Amino acid sequence: MDGRPDYTGYVAKDPEQRARVRRVPGKAYWRVKAKEVVAALSYPYGVFKHSQLLRKVDRTSTHTYTCFYRAPTQLLTLSGPVLNFLGRQERNGKRLEIVVMACSNGAEPYTIASWLTQHVPDLDFHITATDLHQSMVDKAEAGEYTRDEALHSEYITPEFVAHTFDRRGDLYEVRPPLRAKVSFSQADLLDGETLRERFEPASLVLAQNVLFHLSPDKARIAFDNLYRMLASRAVLFIEGMDGDLRVELTKQYGLEPLADNLRRIYSETRVHTPVAWWDYYWGSEPYFPLRPDKDRRYGTIFLKRG
Ligand SMILES: C[S@@+](CC[C@H](N)C(=O)[O-])C[C@H]1O[C@@H](n2cnc3c(N)ncnc32)[C@H](O)[C@@H]1O
């Protein structure tokens, strides 16, 4: 298979209705609290079962599930603390180069382009986005989405939709100024030699929800390749990676977890995780504040100070 979407559960949400629900505290709050209690009670069992599963399971490179506006707090942190760290003022006219690896159908890089053009309109940036599968690259380049593909985020807002898409019949087309900010091509995270030939070191590199689809040996190789893609002062976004490995490798490479909004981002990224997360190799555990190295384990944004 060459990266055909293997996830059929995209279901559009109504952005206006979501916005109304978010404004009214009530049922949703208690649902979250109930989930937290279940998560805490089942936590030791889950950790044990998941570690057993990880030892024997085969991973797949064809899981392409993605989402526009997947984790709004991560975006907020990007346009705030992350850009501050990278020096938004001291760029001296230099364009901010962003690399998004494993971009699936393009939802992630277009979301970033939409967010930055809306919230940091004077920022000069370009996103180079890649995926293993040429069919995903083609889909991303086309920039056209069904309603279900465009609107299935739990957090979708009318503002994001209006800034990101033009409507043509039933299709949601990414607006031309955003498309101009992103270029797509095929690349394999495991092919370090080619990556180093093709990519200049970048200030911001993302490889999200992909490392947990690789065996630990391959994830180590991919992580090393990602580290080598970073400029001397840079930031790595790495949501969706085995927790133990994340702690080990970020320590080994001297990367520092960004503490801002850490818990909230982690919780948002788990929104589609089933209650029995331990039955899925890509399942991530609920945030547990007593875990050693919790900022590394649950962090999705890491700083390289140079
Ligand atoms: C679950 S999707 C994540 C998409 C997006 N980054 C996100 O977070 O929404 C994982 C993507 O990783 C890609 N992938 C798998 N193995 C890869 C590899 N070795 N190199 C580059 N991309 C890979 C798959 O094709 C798929 O599109």
Ligand as a Chemical Component Dictionary entry (heavy atoms), coordinates in Angstrom:
data_LIG
# 
_chem_comp.id                   LIG 
_chem_comp.type                 NON-POLYMER 
_chem_comp.pdbx_formal_charge   0 
_chem_comp.three_letter_code    LIG 
# 
loop_
_chem_comp_atom.comp_id 
_chem_comp_atom.atom_id 
_chem_comp_atom.alt_atom_id 
_chem_comp_atom.type_symbol 
_chem_comp_atom.charge 
_chem_comp_atom.model_Cartn_x 
_chem_comp_atom.model_Cartn_y 
_chem_comp_atom.model_Cartn_z 
_chem_comp_atom.pdbx_ordinal 
LIG C1  C1  C 0  -0.368 9.359  11.983 1  
LIG S1  S1  S 1  0.282  10.255 10.626 2  
LIG C2  C2  C 0  0.728  11.773 11.396 3  
LIG C3  C3  C 0  0.474  12.964 10.511 4  
LIG C4  C4  C 0  0.766  14.316 11.136 5  
LIG N1  N1  N 0  2.176  14.479 11.429 6  
LIG C5  C5  C 0  -0.048 14.570 12.373 7  
LIG O1  O1  O 0  0.507  14.597 13.474 8  
LIG O2  O2  O -1 -1.263 14.740 12.275 9  
LIG C6  C6  C 0  1.862  9.453  10.393 10 
LIG C7  C7  C 0  2.485  9.760  9.048  11 
LIG O3  O3  O 0  3.836  9.292  9.086  12 
LIG C8  C8  C 0  4.188  8.866  7.792  13 
LIG N2  N2  N 0  5.378  7.996  7.900  14 
LIG C9  C9  C 0  5.453  6.725  8.353  15 
LIG N3  N3  N 0  6.718  6.287  8.308  16 
LIG C10 C10 C 0  7.479  7.309  7.816  17 
LIG C11 C11 C 0  8.846  7.467  7.514  18 
LIG N4  N4  N 0  9.730  6.491  7.711  19 
LIG N5  N5  N 0  9.266  8.640  7.012  20 
LIG C12 C12 C 0  8.393  9.654  6.814  21 
LIG N6  N6  N 0  7.074  9.562  7.070  22 
LIG C13 C13 C 0  6.622  8.402  7.565  23 
LIG C14 C14 C 0  2.939  8.150  7.294  24 
LIG O4  O4  O 0  2.914  8.085  5.895  25 
LIG C15 C15 C 0  1.824  9.045  7.874  26 
LIG O5  O5  O 0  1.370  9.982  6.940  27 
# 
loop_
_chem_comp_bond.comp_id 
_chem_comp_bond.atom_id_1 
_chem_comp_bond.atom_id_2 
_chem_comp_bond.value_order 
_chem_comp_bond.pdbx_ordinal 
LIG C1  S1  SING 1  
LIG S1  C2  SING 2  
LIG S1  C6  SING 3  
LIG C2  C3  SING 4  
LIG C3  C4  SING 5  
LIG C4  N1  SING 6  
LIG C4  C5  SING 7  
LIG C5  O1  DOUB 8  
LIG C5  O2  SING 9  
LIG C6  C7  SING 10 
LIG C7  O3  SING 11 
LIG C7  C15 SING 12 
LIG O3  C8  SING 13 
LIG C8  N2  SING 14 
LIG C8  C14 SING 15 
LIG N2  C9  SING 16 
LIG N2  C13 SING 17 
LIG C9  N3  DOUB 18 
LIG N3  C10 SING 19 
LIG C10 C11 SING 20 
LIG C10 C13 DOUB 21 
LIG C11 N4  SING 22 
LIG C11 N5  DOUB 23 
LIG N5  C12 SING 24 
LIG C12 N6  DOUB 25 
LIG N6  C13 SING 26 
LIG C14 O4  SING 27 
LIG C14 C15 SING 28 
LIG C15 O5  SING 29 
# 
